[in-house]
Amino acid sequence: QSVLTQPPSVSGAPGQRVTISCSGRSSNIGAGYDVHWYQQLPGTAPKLLIYANSNRPSGVPDRFSGSKSGTSASLAITGLQAEDEADYYCQSYDSSLSGPVVFGGGTKLTVL
Amino acid sequence: QVQLQESGPGLVKPSQTLSLTCTVSGGSISSGTYYWSWIRQPAGKGLEWIGHIYTTGSTNYNPSLKSRVTISVDTSKNQFSLKLSSVTAADTAVYYCARGWNSSGPDPRYNWFDPWGQGTLVTVSS
């Protein structure tokens, strides 16, 4: 069981907007530590998608956005495209014995 | 830009030691405030951070693996390495090396991982 909780799966039609949640607790997201998001296309290594809650690395489309509030964070994807079908992981720091680096269990995004 | 590449045996016998190396190209492993990290992913499962080594040589490990893990660096070869002892089938996974860093300085609490190596599958079996 992962320290950060994500829904196992989400889906949406092309062009739609979907969100993926990442729920933490007072020892990680709730303590003010940043949340980062990764996209893992089938058979490939994870790729940084969002860093420090809401920042996009160069080359990441602005269809991807991140936010954080309280003990949770969210990744939003607008204008869904077929190539967005992938696994998405959140990551943060945890000050408890579960840490220091913790990942969510991952969310499989299916584009219908 | 910086690129990472894992290498090492793809098959390890139970109770033996898993050894992997990550070669860094496009930049010096000893420059900057970077945390050179190992992360693994069992087939069909999520990501698990194993540990990191800082530019100065200091290390930090996942508490659940700490007793079996050693991460070291060879600056002359621009490489860092992972050793995981007493392996079992539960250690079968794709192992990734990655660079951990952040824009606030040498505080690993705010690190993200970028870039990643392509990953290497290690199977523990007799």
gemmi code that builds the backbone of each chain (N, CA, C; Angstrom):
import gemmi

chains = {
    "A": [
        ("GLN", (0.850, -1.200, 0.000), (0.000, 0.000, 0.000), (0.881, 1.243, 0.000)),
        ("SER", (0.633, 2.131, -0.961), (1.473, 3.307, -1.119), (1.106, 4.378, -0.098)),
        ("VAL", (2.129, 5.172, 0.255), (1.919, 6.263, 1.206), (1.045, 7.343, 0.592)),
        ("LEU", (1.213, 7.582, -0.715), (0.379, 8.525, -1.444), (-0.675, 7.714, -2.207)),
        ("THR", (-1.937, 8.131, -2.091), (-3.033, 7.364, -2.672), (-3.532, 7.981, -3.969)),
        ("GLN", (-3.526, 7.191, -5.022), (-4.052, 7.608, -6.315), (-5.145, 6.636, -6.744)),
        ("PRO", (-6.092, 7.089, -7.553), (-7.073, 6.148, -8.106), (-6.364, 5.206, -9.062)),
        ("PRO", (-6.722, 3.929, -9.074), (-6.035, 2.975, -9.965), (-6.218, 3.320, -11.439)),
        ("SER", (-7.366, 3.890, -11.781), (-7.614, 4.179, -13.181), (-8.559, 5.356, -13.350)),
        ("VAL", (-8.383, 6.054, -14.458), (-9.296, 7.097, -14.905), (-9.407, 6.960, -16.405)),
        ("SER", (-10.470, 7.512, -16.967), (-10.633, 7.458, -18.416), (-11.358, 8.691, -18.907)),
        ("GLY", (-11.196, 8.957, -20.201), (-11.871, 10.089, -20.801), (-11.804, 9.984, -22.315)),
        ("ALA", (-12.704, 10.663, -22.969), (-12.739, 10.670, -24.424), (-11.775, 11.733, -24.956)),
        ("PRO", (-11.340, 11.576, -26.177), (-10.474, 12.603, -26.773), (-11.108, 13.974, -26.672)),
        ("GLY", (-10.280, 14.945, -26.282), (-10.765, 16.306, -26.160), (-11.295, 16.662, -24.781)),
        ("GLN", (-11.587, 15.664, -23.977), (-12.125, 15.919, -22.643), (-11.019, 16.287, -21.651)),
        ("ARG", (-11.471, 16.652, -20.441), (-10.562, 16.967, -19.336), (-10.686, 15.897, -18.272)),
        ("VAL", (-9.542, 15.450, -17.777), (-9.541, 14.486, -16.679), (-8.616, 14.989, -15.577)),
        ("THR", (-8.892, 14.549, -14.365), (-8.018, 14.876, -13.250), (-7.631, 13.598, -12.523)),
        ("ILE", (-6.420, 13.595, -12.001), (-5.901, 12.476, -11.219), (-5.510, 13.029, -9.857)),
        ("SER", (-6.048, 12.443, -8.825), (-5.785, 12.929, -7.474), (-4.641, 12.157, -6.823)),
        ("CYS", (-4.018, 12.798, -5.866), (-2.919, 12.214, -5.098), (-3.147, 12.645, -3.651)),
        ("SER", (-3.563, 11.702, -2.832), (-3.911, 12.031, -1.459), (-2.804, 11.612, -0.501)),
        ("GLY", (-2.376, 12.544, 0.329), (-1.312, 12.273, 1.282), (-1.763, 12.493, 2.707)),
        ("ARG", (-0.819, 12.887, 3.565), (-1.125, 13.132, 4.967), (-0.197, 14.196, 5.537)),
        ("SER", (-0.302, 14.389, 6.824), (0.417, 15.492, 7.468), (1.928, 15.331, 7.475)),
        ("SER", (2.411, 14.140, 7.182), (3.864, 13.924, 7.172), (4.457, 14.114, 5.780)),
        ("ASN", (3.628, 14.332, 4.787), (4.163, 14.538, 3.439), (3.540, 15.784, 2.791)),
        ("ILE", (2.518, 15.629, 1.992), (1.941, 16.775, 1.287), (1.432, 17.808, 2.283)),
        ("GLY", (0.781, 17.350, 3.337), (0.230, 18.263, 4.338), (1.278, 19.040, 5.111)),
        ("ALA", (2.509, 18.576, 5.098), (3.598, 19.275, 5.780), (4.216, 20.356, 4.900)),
        ("GLY", (3.712, 20.475, 3.676), (4.197, 21.520, 2.780), (5.221, 21.057, 1.763)),
        ("TYR", (5.498, 19.756, 1.746), (6.481, 19.271, 0.772), (5.863, 19.256, -0.625)),
        ("ASP", (6.727, 19.503, -1.596), (6.268, 19.595, -2.974), (5.812, 18.238, -3.513)),
        ("VAL", (4.931, 18.309, -4.522), (4.466, 17.118, -5.228), (4.932, 17.202, -6.678)),
        ("HIS", (5.403, 16.091, -7.172), (5.880, 16.017, -8.541), (5.125, 14.893, -9.252)),
        ("TRP", (4.968, 15.042, -10.556), (4.208, 14.072, -11.341), (5.060, 13.519, -12.483)),
        ("TYR", (4.855, 12.237, -12.762), (5.582, 11.562, -13.836), (4.589, 10.846, -14.749)),
        ("GLN", (4.926, 10.817, -16.021), (4.166, 10.076, -17.019), (5.010, 8.887, -17.480)),
        ("GLN", (4.417, 7.698, -17.459), (5.126, 6.518, -17.921), (4.347, 5.881, -19.070)),
        ("LEU", (4.832, 6.088, -20.275), (4.229, 5.455, -21.441), (4.562, 3.971, -21.419)),
        ("PRO", (3.738, 3.150, -22.049), (3.965, 1.699, -22.013), (5.370, 1.307, -22.438)),
        ("GLY", (6.021, 0.508, -21.587), (7.340, -0.009, -21.920), (8.482, 0.984, -21.833)),
        ("THR", (8.241, 2.145, -21.251), (9.291, 3.158, -21.174), (9.517, 3.596, -19.733)),
        ("ALA", (10.590, 4.348, -19.531), (10.890, 4.875, -18.207), (9.964, 6.049, -17.886)),
        ("PRO", (9.720, 6.295, -16.609), (8.947, 7.484, -16.241), (9.629, 8.755, -16.738)),
        ("LYS", (8.800, 9.753, -17.016), (9.287, 11.043, -17.491), (8.668, 12.129, -16.609)),
        ("LEU", (9.487, 13.088, -16.186), (8.979, 14.178, -15.357), (7.956, 14.985, -16.134)),
        ("LEU", (6.783, 15.191, -15.517), (5.682, 15.893, -16.169), (5.402, 17.241, -15.502)),
        ("ILE", (5.375, 17.235, -14.177), (5.135, 18.434, -13.376), (6.093, 18.387, -12.188)),
        ("TYR", (6.763, 19.494, -11.899), (7.616, 19.540, -10.714), (7.193, 20.681, -9.797)),
        ("ALA", (7.491, 20.519, -8.525), (7.139, 21.521, -7.521), (5.691, 21.967, -7.654)),
        ("ASN", (4.816, 20.994, -7.652), (3.352, 21.189, -7.602), (2.715, 21.627, -8.900)),
        ("SER", (3.308, 22.596, -9.587), (2.566, 23.181, -10.704), (3.443, 23.651, -11.853)),
        ("ASN", (4.687, 23.261, -11.878), (5.608, 23.727, -12.908), (5.842, 22.667, -13.982)),
        ("ARG", (5.815, 23.103, -15.221), (6.046, 22.181, -16.340), (7.473, 22.319, -16.865)),
        ("PRO", (8.165, 21.186, -17.000), (9.484, 21.242, -17.658), (9.319, 21.673, -19.109)),
        ("SER", (10.401, 22.168, -19.660), (10.395, 22.539, -21.067), (9.975, 21.342, -21.928)),
        ("GLY", (9.059, 21.599, -22.860), (8.620, 20.547, -23.760), (7.325, 19.864, -23.371)),
        ("VAL", (6.889, 20.062, -22.137), (5.620, 19.472, -21.697), (4.482, 20.413, -22.095)),
        ("PRO", (3.503, 19.909, -22.818), (2.410, 20.776, -23.279), (1.643, 21.404, -22.119)),
        ("ASP", (1.092, 22.593, -22.387), (0.346, 23.271, -21.321), (-1.031, 22.644, -21.088)),
        ("ARG", (-1.315, 21.546, -21.783), (-2.535, 20.785, -21.481), (-2.417, 20.088, -20.115)),
        ("PHE", (-1.186, 19.958, -19.641), (-0.929, 19.322, -18.355), (-0.724, 20.408, -17.293)),
        ("SER", (-1.432, 20.271, -16.171), (-1.260, 21.234, -15.086), (-1.386, 20.529, -13.748)),
        ("GLY", (-0.740, 21.095, -12.742), (-0.762, 20.510, -11.419), (-1.154, 21.530, -10.377)),
        ("SER", (-1.744, 21.028, -9.291), (-2.115, 21.897, -8.186), (-1.985, 21.123, -6.881)),
        ("LYS", (-1.927, 21.868, -5.791), (-1.809, 21.253, -4.463), (-2.616, 22.057, -3.474)),
        ("SER", (-3.300, 21.354, -2.576), (-4.070, 22.021, -1.531), (-4.184, 21.097, -0.335)),
        ("GLY", (-3.809, 21.581, 0.827), (-3.904, 20.775, 2.032), (-3.049, 19.525, 1.955)),
        ("THR", (-3.681, 18.371, 2.109), (-2.954, 17.103, 2.081), (-3.098, 16.384, 0.740)),
        ("SER", (-3.546, 17.110, -0.284), (-3.752, 16.469, -1.587), (-3.183, 17.307, -2.727)),
        ("ALA", (-2.989, 16.632, -3.843), (-2.552, 17.285, -5.070), (-3.336, 16.688, -6.229)),
        ("SER", (-3.337, 17.405, -7.332), (-4.062, 16.937, -8.512), (-3.296, 17.238, -9.783)),
        ("LEU", (-3.450, 16.337, -10.726), (-2.935, 16.532, -12.071), (-4.137, 16.629, -12.996)),
        ("ALA", (-4.185, 17.682, -13.794), (-5.268, 17.862, -14.749), (-4.713, 17.772, -16.166)),
        ("ILE", (-5.451, 17.105, -17.003), (-5.088, 16.994, -18.413), (-6.297, 17.453, -19.227)),
        ("THR", (-6.116, 18.494, -20.011), (-7.196, 18.998, -20.849), (-6.940, 18.609, -22.302)),
        ("GLY", (-7.988, 18.645, -23.106), (-7.840, 18.298, -24.516), (-7.192, 16.940, -24.699)),
        ("LEU", (-7.736, 15.935, -24.036), (-7.140, 14.593, -24.056), (-6.804, 14.131, -25.470)),
        ("GLN", (-5.632, 13.517, -25.577), (-5.205, 12.951, -26.843), (-4.856, 11.486, -26.646)),
        ("ALA", (-4.906, 10.727, -27.708), (-4.626, 9.293, -27.634), (-3.249, 9.013, -27.037)),
        ("GLU", (-2.284, 9.881, -27.346), (-0.928, 9.653, -26.849), (-0.762, 9.941, -25.358)),
        ("ASP", (-1.814, 10.436, -24.714), (-1.759, 10.662, -23.271), (-2.017, 9.377, -22.499)),
        ("GLU", (-2.428, 8.329, -23.193), (-2.709, 7.059, -22.512), (-1.408, 6.510, -21.923)),
        ("ALA", (-1.374, 6.437, -20.604), (-0.144, 6.101, -19.889), (-0.462, 5.913, -18.410)),
        ("ASP", (0.570, 5.550, -17.651), (0.477, 5.531, -16.198), (1.049, 6.837, -15.661)),
        ("TYR", (0.409, 7.358, -14.621), (0.831, 8.619, -14.020), (1.092, 8.399, -12.537)),
        ("TYR", (2.224, 8.927, -12.062), (2.631, 8.751, -10.675), (2.892, 10.111, -10.022)),
        ("CYS", (2.441, 10.251, -8.778), (2.830, 11.413, -7.987), (3.954, 11.002, -7.036)),
        ("GLN", (4.721, 11.985, -6.590), (5.874, 11.728, -5.723), (6.071, 12.911, -4.785)),
        ("SER", (6.473, 12.607, -3.559), (6.738, 13.671, -2.603), (7.763, 13.180, -1.586)),
        ("TYR", (7.968, 13.976, -0.557), (8.851, 13.628, 0.549), (7.986, 13.328, 1.767)),
        ("ASP", (8.413, 12.340, 2.546), (7.672, 11.992, 3.758), (8.618, 11.961, 4.945)),
        ("SER", (8.240, 12.666, 6.011), (9.121, 12.773, 7.173), (8.959, 11.643, 8.170)),
        ("SER", (8.046, 10.723, 7.897), (7.855, 9.596, 8.810), (8.765, 8.443, 8.409)),
        ("LEU", (8.612, 7.321, 9.059), (9.430, 6.148, 8.747), (9.114, 5.580, 7.369)),
        ("SER", (8.038, 6.047, 6.753), (7.697, 5.590, 5.405), (8.606, 6.208, 4.354)),
        ("GLY", (9.271, 7.306, 4.694), (10.021, 8.071, 3.713), (11.424, 7.592, 3.490)),
        ("PRO", (12.277, 8.449, 2.949), (11.979, 9.847, 2.709), (11.289, 10.147, 1.376)),
        ("VAL", (11.544, 9.331, 0.352), (10.917, 9.575, -0.944), (9.749, 8.614, -1.101)),
        ("VAL", (8.582, 9.136, -1.396), (7.405, 8.287, -1.548), (6.712, 8.564, -2.867)),
        ("PHE", (6.158, 7.516, -3.448), (5.411, 7.599, -4.695), (3.967, 7.170, -4.448)),
        ("GLY", (3.087, 7.667, -5.289), (1.740, 7.131, -5.330), (1.755, 5.789, -6.041)),
        ("GLY", (0.664, 5.062, -5.928), (0.595, 3.744, -6.542), (0.431, 3.761, -8.047)),
        ("GLY", (0.184, 4.939, -8.598), (0.037, 5.060, -10.035), (-1.415, 5.009, -10.493)),
        ("THR", (-1.703, 5.743, -11.553), (-3.035, 5.787, -12.153), (-2.925, 5.508, -13.635)),
        ("LYS", (-3.693, 4.534, -14.108), (-3.714, 4.214, -15.520), (-4.766, 5.068, -16.213)),
        ("LEU", (-4.330, 5.916, -17.140), (-5.240, 6.747, -17.910), (-5.552, 6.056, -19.223)),
        ("THR", (-6.832, 5.834, -19.450), (-7.297, 5.250, -20.706), (-8.033, 6.309, -21.509)),
        ("VAL", (-7.629, 6.487, -22.749), (-8.317, 7.417, -23.651), (-9.288, 6.595, -24.495)),
        ("LEU", (-10.558, 6.852, -24.275), (-11.613, 6.018, -24.880), (-11.713, 6.197, -26.391)),
    ],
    "B": [
        ("GLN", (22.452, 17.255, -23.376), (21.852, 17.169, -22.063), (22.303, 15.889, -21.370)),
        ("VAL", (22.116, 15.850, -20.068), (22.555, 14.699, -19.273), (21.716, 13.472, -19.623)),
        ("GLN", (22.409, 12.355, -19.781), (21.741, 11.080, -20.030), (22.299, 10.036, -19.070)),
        ("LEU", (21.433, 9.085, -18.679), (21.829, 8.034, -17.758), (21.563, 6.679, -18.401)),
        ("GLN", (22.439, 5.724, -18.124), (22.304, 4.388, -18.704), (22.697, 3.335, -17.677)),
        ("GLU", (21.751, 2.436, -17.378), (22.011, 1.364, -16.434), (22.699, 0.181, -17.136)),
        ("SER", (23.486, -0.558, -16.377), (24.094, -1.779, -16.904), (24.339, -2.748, -15.764)),
        ("GLY", (24.361, -4.040, -16.106), (24.611, -5.066, -15.106), (23.900, -6.358, -15.474)),
        ("PRO", (24.142, -7.405, -14.689), (23.536, -8.712, -14.977), (22.016, -8.662, -14.935)),
        ("GLY", (21.390, -9.374, -15.843), (19.937, -9.425, -15.877), (19.368, -10.562, -15.040)),
        ("LEU", (20.255, -11.454, -14.574), (19.811, -12.601, -13.785), (20.724, -12.761, -12.578)),
        ("VAL", (20.105, -12.838, -11.409), (20.857, -13.004, -10.164), (20.220, -14.147, -9.375)),
        ("LYS", (21.063, -14.976, -8.780), (20.543, -16.103, -7.991), (20.093, -15.635, -6.607)),
        ("PRO", (19.083, -16.302, -6.067), (18.629, -15.972, -4.704), (19.782, -16.052, -3.713)),
        ("SER", (19.775, -15.147, -2.757), (20.764, -14.995, -1.686), (22.040, -14.300, -2.149)),
        ("GLN", (22.198, -14.088, -3.441), (23.391, -13.405, -3.921), (23.192, -11.892, -3.918)),
        ("THR", (24.206, -11.166, -4.416), (24.166, -9.707, -4.430), (23.924, -9.183, -5.836)),
        ("LEU", (22.927, -8.330, -5.949), (22.605, -7.646, -7.207), (23.524, -6.440, -7.329)),
        ("SER", (24.169, -6.303, -8.482), (25.069, -5.171, -8.702), (24.740, -4.496, -10.027)),
        ("LEU", (24.472, -3.208, -9.974), (24.170, -2.422, -11.166), (25.001, -1.150, -11.176)),
        ("THR", (25.267, -0.674, -12.384), (26.013, 0.568, -12.568), (25.213, 1.510, -13.442)),
        ("CYS", (25.283, 2.780, -13.133), (24.645, 3.818, -13.939), (25.734, 4.747, -14.466)),
        ("THR", (25.824, 4.846, -15.777), (26.815, 5.722, -16.403), (26.147, 7.030, -16.791)),
        ("VAL", (26.741, 8.116, -16.352), (26.213, 9.450, -16.628), (27.001, 10.072, -17.775)),
        ("SER", (26.306, 10.555, -18.784), (26.961, 11.220, -19.908), (26.351, 12.598, -20.112)),
        ("GLY", (27.128, 13.484, -20.703), (26.640, 14.826, -20.964), (26.839, 15.792, -19.814)),
        ("GLY", (27.502, 15.356, -18.763), (27.754, 16.218, -17.616), (28.554, 15.472, -16.576)),
        ("SER", (29.197, 16.208, -15.672), (30.002, 15.581, -14.635), (29.160, 15.182, -13.439)),
        ("ILE", (29.377, 13.952, -12.973), (28.618, 13.443, -11.831), (28.987, 14.183, -10.540)),
        ("SER", (30.129, 14.839, -10.537), (30.593, 15.491, -9.316), (30.315, 16.988, -9.283)),
        ("SER", (29.636, 17.496, -10.280), (29.317, 18.920, -10.283), (27.841, 19.130, -9.987)),
        ("GLY", (27.534, 20.263, -9.413), (26.144, 20.587, -9.121), (25.655, 19.957, -7.834)),
        ("THR", (24.432, 20.265, -7.477), (23.835, 19.744, -6.242), (22.822, 18.682, -6.609)),
        ("TYR", (23.340, 17.521, -7.009), (22.487, 16.448, -7.482), (22.544, 15.225, -6.587)),
        ("TYR", (21.428, 14.525, -6.550), (21.309, 13.299, -5.777), (21.100, 12.156, -6.764)),
        ("TRP", (22.114, 11.350, -6.920), (22.102, 10.270, -7.904), (21.378, 9.075, -7.276)),
        ("SER", (20.268, 8.691, -7.910), (19.288, 7.841, -7.251), (19.029, 6.536, -7.990)),
        ("TRP", (18.560, 5.578, -7.220), (18.072, 4.309, -7.772), (16.612, 4.130, -7.383)),
        ("ILE", (15.817, 3.704, -8.348), (14.387, 3.495, -8.170), (14.049, 2.196, -8.883)),
        ("ARG", (13.135, 1.401, -8.321), (12.803, 0.150, -8.992), (11.300, 0.001, -9.163)),
        ("GLN", (10.921, -0.902, -10.059), (9.512, -1.103, -10.378), (9.277, -2.564, -10.723)),
        ("PRO", (8.664, -3.321, -9.819), (8.288, -4.705, -10.157), (7.282, -4.695, -11.297)),
        ("ALA", (7.243, -5.757, -12.053), (6.352, -5.843, -13.198), (4.901, -5.578, -12.798)),
        ("GLY", (4.268, -4.642, -13.490), (2.879, -4.340, -13.242), (2.597, -3.582, -11.960)),
        ("LYS", (3.654, -3.121, -11.293), (3.467, -2.429, -10.013), (4.039, -1.016, -10.070)),
        ("GLY", (3.995, -0.352, -8.929), (4.424, 1.032, -8.854), (5.910, 1.194, -8.602)),
        ("LEU", (6.306, 2.452, -8.404), (7.709, 2.819, -8.239), (8.099, 2.799, -6.767)),
        ("GLU", (9.325, 2.331, -6.512), (9.863, 2.292, -5.149), (11.257, 2.907, -5.164)),
        ("TRP", (11.436, 3.958, -4.363), (12.745, 4.603, -4.249), (13.660, 3.715, -3.414)),
        ("ILE", (14.864, 3.494, -3.907), (15.822, 2.640, -3.198), (16.793, 3.477, -2.371)),
        ("GLY", (17.306, 4.529, -2.964), (18.245, 5.377, -2.236), (18.982, 6.313, -3.171)),
        ("HIS", (19.827, 7.163, -2.574), (20.613, 8.083, -3.385), (21.976, 8.340, -2.764)),
        ("ILE", (22.858, 8.858, -3.604), (24.153, 9.331, -3.159), (24.300, 10.758, -3.640)),
        ("TYR", (24.722, 11.634, -2.717), (24.875, 13.047, -3.043), (26.252, 13.274, -3.661)),
        ("THR", (26.414, 14.417, -4.258), (27.665, 14.819, -4.884), (28.851, 14.679, -3.924)),
        ("THR", (28.611, 14.907, -2.638), (29.692, 14.836, -1.644), (30.007, 13.404, -1.236)),
        ("GLY", (29.135, 12.454, -1.643), (29.326, 11.058, -1.272), (28.426, 10.585, -0.143)),
        ("SER", (27.662, 11.470, 0.444), (26.743, 11.055, 1.505), (25.570, 10.296, 0.889)),
        ("THR", (25.052, 9.345, 1.639), (23.988, 8.487, 1.122), (22.759, 8.509, 2.020)),
        ("ASN", (21.633, 8.117, 1.443), (20.402, 7.926, 2.190), (19.632, 6.803, 1.505)),
        ("TYR", (19.040, 5.917, 2.322), (18.394, 4.740, 1.765), (16.961, 4.603, 2.256)),
        ("ASN", (16.175, 3.884, 1.472), (14.824, 3.520, 1.886), (14.937, 2.655, 3.148)),
        ("PRO", (14.233, 3.043, 4.221), (14.337, 2.274, 5.475), (14.040, 0.790, 5.302)),
        ("SER", (13.147, 0.464, 4.367), (12.766, -0.941, 4.187), (13.863, -1.764, 3.519)),
        ("LEU", (14.846, -1.113, 2.922), (15.921, -1.804, 2.211), (17.298, -1.504, 2.792)),
        ("LYS", (17.345, -0.610, 3.756), (18.601, -0.052, 4.237), (19.655, -1.085, 4.628)),
        ("SER", (19.211, -2.171, 5.229), (20.166, -3.175, 5.720), (20.834, -3.933, 4.581)),
        ("ARG", (20.297, -3.828, 3.377), (20.826, -4.622, 2.254), (21.413, -3.764, 1.128)),
        ("VAL", (21.301, -2.441, 1.229), (21.663, -1.568, 0.107), (22.962, -0.808, 0.358)),
        ("THR", (23.752, -0.722, -0.712), (24.904, 0.166, -0.720), (24.947, 0.878, -2.069)),
        ("ILE", (25.021, 2.215, -2.027), (25.178, 3.010, -3.245), (26.517, 3.726, -3.152)),
        ("SER", (27.287, 3.639, -4.219), (28.611, 4.257, -4.243), (28.800, 5.009, -5.555)),
        ("VAL", (29.829, 5.832, -5.608), (30.092, 6.631, -6.800), (31.557, 6.486, -7.200)),
        ("ASP", (31.784, 6.481, -8.504), (33.146, 6.478, -9.059), (33.254, 7.686, -9.978)),
        ("THR", (33.777, 8.770, -9.442), (33.807, 10.014, -10.205), (34.749, 9.912, -11.409)),
        ("SER", (35.752, 9.062, -11.332), (36.705, 8.936, -12.444), (36.042, 8.328, -13.681)),
        ("LYS", (35.016, 7.541, -13.437), (34.293, 6.904, -14.551), (32.941, 7.557, -14.802)),
        ("ASN", (32.626, 8.568, -14.011), (31.315, 9.243, -14.103), (30.175, 8.234, -13.954)),
        ("GLN", (30.320, 7.387, -12.946), (29.335, 6.331, -12.705), (28.950, 6.284, -11.234)),
        ("PHE", (27.761, 5.788, -10.968), (27.403, 5.424, -9.608), (26.774, 4.032, -9.651)),
        ("SER", (26.827, 3.348, -8.513), (26.485, 1.931, -8.504), (25.538, 1.577, -7.369)),
        ("LEU", (24.860, 0.467, -7.567), (23.926, -0.081, -6.581), (24.329, -1.505, -6.263)),
        ("LYS", (24.376, -1.831, -4.988), (24.529, -3.210, -4.560), (23.400, -3.533, -3.600)),
        ("LEU", (22.692, -4.623, -3.885), (21.593, -5.083, -3.040), (21.883, -6.531, -2.679)),
        ("SER", (22.087, -6.783, -1.417), (22.517, -8.117, -0.978), (21.332, -9.001, -0.612)),
        ("SER", (21.627, -10.285, -0.488), (20.646, -11.283, -0.030), (19.330, -11.172, -0.788)),
        ("VAL", (19.402, -11.163, -2.087), (18.198, -10.951, -2.893), (17.279, -12.165, -2.869)),
        ("THR", (15.990, -11.871, -3.053), (14.966, -12.903, -3.200), (14.145, -12.571, -4.435)),
        ("ALA", (13.179, -13.425, -4.718), (12.320, -13.201, -5.880), (11.592, -11.858, -5.787)),
        ("ALA", (11.361, -11.388, -4.589), (10.683, -10.109, -4.394), (11.508, -8.921, -4.890)),
        ("ASP", (12.769, -9.135, -5.156), (13.631, -8.069, -5.665), (13.652, -8.036, -7.195)),
        ("THR", (12.922, -8.941, -7.827), (12.807, -8.924, -9.283), (12.051, -7.672, -9.715)),
        ("ALA", (12.667, -6.891, -10.589), (12.085, -5.607, -10.967), (12.891, -4.978, -12.097)),
        ("VAL", (12.325, -3.935, -12.677), (13.094, -3.043, -13.534), (13.738, -2.008, -12.617)),
        ("TYR", (15.035, -1.860, -12.739), (15.786, -0.915, -11.920), (16.154, 0.300, -12.773)),
        ("TYR", (15.800, 1.477, -12.254), (16.107, 2.730, -12.934), (17.122, 3.527, -12.123)),
        ("CYS", (18.018, 4.199, -12.820), (18.802, 5.236, -12.165), (18.242, 6.580, -12.619)),
        ("ALA", (18.350, 7.559, -11.766), (17.771, 8.869, -12.055), (18.540, 9.940, -11.295)),
        ("ARG", (18.438, 11.164, -11.790), (19.063, 12.297, -11.106), (18.000, 13.030, -10.298)),
        ("GLY", (18.232, 13.133, -9.004), (17.335, 13.882, -8.147), (17.869, 15.280, -7.917)),
        ("TRP", (16.996, 16.276, -8.029), (17.449, 17.649, -7.808), (16.259, 18.568, -7.621)),
        ("ASN", (16.529, 19.803, -7.269), (15.488, 20.805, -7.143), (16.108, 22.170, -7.359)),
        ("SER", (15.286, 23.170, -7.439), (15.763, 24.510, -7.770), (16.066, 25.345, -6.541)),
        ("SER", (15.922, 24.718, -5.348), (16.140, 25.483, -4.117), (17.504, 25.228, -3.494)),
        ("GLY", (18.263, 24.267, -4.031), (19.576, 23.986, -3.476), (19.664, 22.575, -2.933)),
        ("PRO", (20.688, 22.300, -2.137), (20.949, 20.932, -1.664), (20.033, 20.503, -0.527)),
        ("ASP", (18.755, 20.452, -0.767), (17.776, 19.981, 0.209), (16.950, 18.897, -0.463)),
        ("PRO", (17.274, 17.625, -0.195), (16.626, 16.526, -0.927), (15.137, 16.406, -0.670)),
        ("ARG", (14.630, 17.115, 0.320), (13.194, 17.020, 0.622), (12.342, 17.548, -0.515)),
        ("TYR", (12.931, 18.353, -1.377), (12.160, 18.974, -2.457), (12.551, 18.426, -3.829)),
        ("ASN", (13.301, 17.320, -3.826), (13.793, 16.778, -5.091), (12.712, 16.177, -5.961)),
        ("TRP", (12.892, 16.357, -7.256), (12.205, 15.575, -8.257), (13.270, 14.801, -9.017)),
        ("PHE", (12.826, 13.876, -9.889), (13.763, 13.014, -10.602), (13.703, 13.295, -12.094)),
        ("ASP", (14.824, 13.734, -12.622), (14.921, 14.051, -14.034), (16.372, 14.301, -14.388)),
        ("PRO", (16.917, 13.598, -15.371), (16.288, 12.566, -16.186), (16.366, 11.183, -15.528)),
        ("TRP", (15.807, 10.209, -16.223), (15.864, 8.801, -15.822), (16.630, 8.007, -16.879)),
        ("GLY", (17.228, 6.897, -16.455), (17.755, 5.956, -17.404), (16.611, 5.163, -18.010)),
        ("GLN", (16.918, 4.359, -18.992), (15.877, 3.588, -19.670), (15.408, 2.402, -18.839)),
        ("GLY", (16.182, 2.031, -17.829), (15.798, 0.915, -16.972), (16.410, -0.394, -17.423)),
        ("THR", (16.662, -1.268, -16.450), (17.186, -2.592, -16.756), (16.458, -3.619, -15.899)),
        ("LEU", (16.014, -4.688, -16.528), (15.276, -5.734, -15.818), (16.257, -6.674, -15.126)),
        ("VAL", (16.043, -6.865, -13.837), (16.818, -7.828, -13.070), (15.873, -8.890, -12.527)),
        ("THR", (16.145, -10.110, -12.872), (15.338, -11.239, -12.420), (16.126, -12.042, -11.395)),
        ("VAL", (15.486, -12.325, -10.277), (16.125, -13.161, -9.248), (15.535, -14.558, -9.352)),
        ("SER", (16.367, -15.486, -9.766), (15.906, -16.860, -9.963), (17.107, -17.798, -9.979)),
        ("SER", (16.873, -19.013, -9.530), (17.938, -20.010, -9.554), (17.981, -20.741, -10.892)),
    ],
}
model = gemmi.Model(1)
for chain_id, residues in chains.items():
    chain = gemmi.Chain(chain_id)
    for i, (resn, *xyz) in enumerate(residues, 1):
        res = gemmi.Residue()
        res.name, res.seqid = resn, gemmi.SeqId(i, " ")
        for name, pos in zip(("N", "CA", "C"), xyz):
            atom = gemmi.Atom()
            atom.name, atom.element = name, gemmi.Element(name[0])
            atom.pos, atom.b_iso = gemmi.Position(*pos), 0.0
            res.add_atom(atom)
        chain.add_residue(res)
    model.add_chain(chain)
structure = gemmi.Structure()
structure.add_model(model)
structure.setup_entities()
